[in-house]
Amino acid sequence: MLHPRVNAFRQIRDLSGIWDFRFDGEEAGRGRGWQSGFDGGRPIAVPASWNDQFPRPSAAAGSSFGSAP
């Protein structure tokens, strides 16, 4: 198993927390600027399994966007 190493080119950043999350089944989010933020997201725990947090994650095909706390 590879373990994270900090050096002049790599840093470790903890992304754990509650994120706003939104599936983009229409592939329209990038054109709507969701990479800079969006409304209507669903809070999810990071890190965690999507299968445990969404009733039907397999129905959400395509891209997704997350917004950090």
C-alpha positions as CSV (number, residue, x, y, z in Angstrom):
1,M,0.0,0.0,0.0
2,L,1.2,3.5,-0.8
3,H,1.3,6.0,2.0
4,P,1.1,9.7,1.6
5,R,4.4,11.5,1.8
6,V,5.0,15.2,2.3
7,N,7.9,16.8,0.4
8,A,8.5,19.9,-1.6
9,F,6.0,18.9,-4.3
10,R,3.4,17.1,-2.2
11,Q,1.3,18.2,0.7
12,I,-1.4,16.4,2.7
13,R,-4.8,18.1,3.0
14,D,-7.6,16.6,5.0
15,L,-10.9,16.8,3.1
16,S,-13.0,15.2,5.8
17,G,-16.3,16.9,6.7
18,I,-19.8,17.4,5.5
19,W,-19.9,18.5,1.9
20,D,-22.7,19.7,-0.3
21,F,-23.0,17.2,-3.2
22,R,-25.0,17.2,-6.4
23,F,-25.2,14.7,-9.2
24,D,-25.1,16.1,-12.8
25,G,-27.0,13.6,-14.9
26,E,-27.5,16.1,-17.7
27,E,-23.8,17.0,-17.8
28,A,-24.7,20.7,-17.6
29,G,-23.1,21.7,-14.3
30,R,-19.8,22.8,-15.8
31,G,-21.6,25.1,-18.2
32,R,-23.7,26.4,-15.3
33,G,-20.6,27.2,-13.3
34,W,-21.2,24.6,-10.6
35,Q,-17.4,24.2,-10.2
36,S,-17.5,27.6,-8.4
37,G,-20.5,26.7,-6.2
38,F,-24.2,25.7,-6.6
39,D,-27.5,25.6,-4.9
40,G,-29.6,22.6,-4.2
41,G,-26.9,20.3,-3.0
42,R,-27.3,17.4,-0.6
43,P,-25.1,17.2,2.5
44,I,-22.9,14.0,2.5
45,A,-20.2,12.9,4.8
46,V,-16.6,12.7,3.4
47,P,-15.1,10.2,3.4
48,A,-17.9,7.7,3.2
49,S,-19.6,5.3,0.8
50,W,-22.2,6.8,-1.7
51,N,-24.1,3.5,-1.3
52,D,-24.7,4.3,2.3
53,Q,-25.8,7.9,1.8
54,F,-28.0,7.8,-1.3
55,P,-31.1,5.6,-1.8
56,R,-30.2,4.7,-5.4
57,P,-26.7,5.9,-6.3
58,S,-26.6,3.7,-9.3
59,A,-29.4,5.9,-10.8
60,A,-27.1,8.9,-10.8
61,A,-24.9,8.3,-13.8
62,G,-22.7,11.0,-15.1
63,S,-20.6,13.7,-13.4
64,S,-21.0,15.0,-9.9
65,F,-20.0,18.2,-8.0
66,G,-19.0,18.7,-4.4
67,S,-18.6,21.9,-2.4
68,A,-16.4,21.8,0.7
69,P,-17.6,23.2,4.0
